[in-house]
Amino acid sequence: MSGSADGSVFAARFFGPIGLGVDAGGDIYISDTVNDTVRNADGDLIGSNDNWKSIQQSEIEAIGLAPKNDAEAALLEDLPPGSYTVIVAGKDGGTGVGLVEIYSIE
């Protein structure tokens, strides 16, 4: 992300990793995500979320970016211009395909 003004608000939605898993009993399930984080260029944690409704639910719904699945993650952060890293990881080492969407909120 880049910009020239401090205090830009950004929203991030995390989708995935989406994959199918089979447990020891043979039951099929959709994998969950965890450790969906945003870090600055120094590696400092800016925000983290597992299930999006656990924090900032009303704020995320108000801007119209609520994920459809409660197990997905979303964050709303006030960020100064700079470099950031977004990390999406599967719960309990799960793997699959992930997608991160970043929005500038005006």
C-alpha positions, -999 to +999 in steps of 0.1 A: +000+000+000+012+035-006-001+070-001+009+104+011-015+110+040-014+095+074-045+078+087-058+060+056-082+033+066-079-001+049-100-032+051-087-067+044-108-098+038-092-133+040-108-161+020-092-196+025-072-216+025-103-233+011-099-271+009-115-303+018-102-324+046-110-359+060-108-366+097-098-399+113-134-410+113-138-405+076-159-374+078-153-347+051-151-311+062-141-277+047-108-265+062-108-234+084-083-206+084-064-191+114-035-167+119-048-143+093-025-114+101-012-081+088+024-070+097+044-039+089+078-038+072+095-043+105+075-075+112+054-059+139+019-073+142-007-047+131-038-069+133-049-105+135-082-123+132-095-159+130-133-158+126-144-123+114-174-119+138-151-123+168-139-086+165-151-055+146-183-072+134-205-041+134-177-020+117-171-046+090-209-050+083-213-012+082-188-009+053-204-038+034-174-061+034-187-089+057-175-124+045-203-148+038-187-176+060-183-169+097-150-189+097-134-165+074-114-135+086-116-097+081-098-067+096-104-030+095-072-010+103-061+027+102-027+024+085+000+050+077+016+048+043+042+020+042+049-016+033+028-044+049+027-082+047-005-102+048-004-138+060-031-164+056-025-198+071-046-230+074-058-241+108-039-270+123-015-270+093-044-272+067-036-263+032-057-250+002-062-220-020-064-186-003-074-151-014-068-117+003-087-086-007-074-052+004-097-021+002-090+015+008-119+030+027-126+066+020 
